[in-house]
């Protein structure tokens, strides 16, 4: 198998992986919408002792969703970094400060990134 074919297979695998992550995010969005509707329809002021306990419960639900989104974001960033290393991106291969390579040319922190 040639190098080009290997790269193509890696990119196809990455594409399938990204599609699966998109499906996970879509399912999480549907789950969040259902949870929202259930919470709005079934939980009211009478189900909590005071406003503080109601806010704490709401924060618990939101924190769980944020953890899922944060985990998927970190996974996506790691995948993108690995793909850039595999494809020979010059930003990370020099071993220098990686602050400019994290954002590409969008935010060139201090100096010319070229």
Phi, psi and omega in degrees: 000133182281168180297320179297318178295321178297316178298319180296319178295320178296318179292323176294319177297319177296321178297316178295320178299314179298321178297316179296321177296320177298321177295321178297314180296322178296317178296321178294323178295318178295317179298318179295321179295318178295317179298319179300312180298319180294315181297316180296320184278334188246340180248125179228189181299331183287343181274357182234150181293314180210180183294326180298317180292328177293317179294320179298317180295318177298317179296324177299316180296314181294322179297322178297316179294321179294323177297319178296313180296319179296318178297317178293323178295316178297321178296318179295319179295319178295318178298316180297321179294318179296319178296321179293325177292316180297318183279357175083036177297128186286345182295320183263344187283345182278343177078009180274205179292124184264011183294327179283330182283339179294330183245005181065220179269001183292317179232082180285096183286103173068086172108176181276129182270006182257000000 
